[in-house]
Amino acid sequence: MIDTVHNEGTSTAFDIEARQFWALGARGTILAGLEATGQNDEVTVRNAAGMSFDSDTDSNVVRLSVGLGYNFFDRSGPADQARNRVELGFTTSRRTTDFTDGTNTLNERSIAAGYVFRKPFGSIRVRFEYAID
């Protein structure tokens, strides 16, 4: 038997992020970040038999991160050249989801390693993250 469903509804979300970088020696960087995300989903789910139910879900995530970076460029060099940096960091977060029939809270911690390629027009970031919990 194949059961098909049709979802219809609205989703509203916001995301706020703040990052701070401090110089550490000639090429080092200390970095810190705070991110907050919130989302509300109001959905009606209908299956092929015509049965339907409404779902109203609120979720939010607060994430705090700290780390160290090493720059492969001299800070006094021309800003129009490519700049490369590797980063190591630690992140802790709390994810809370409110369903119509209860609340679920999940605390997460992770470590990360990343690479950043920067040019005046933008940045490319590759990050590998491992969840500790």
Secondary structure, DSSP 8 states (H G I E B T S, - for coil): ----EEEEEEEEEEEEEEEEEEEETTTEEEEEEEEEEEEEEEEEEEETTS-EEEEEEEEEEEEEEEEEEEESS-TTS-TTS-EEEEEEEEEEEEEEEEETTEEEEEEEEEEEEEEEEEETTEEEEEEEEEE--
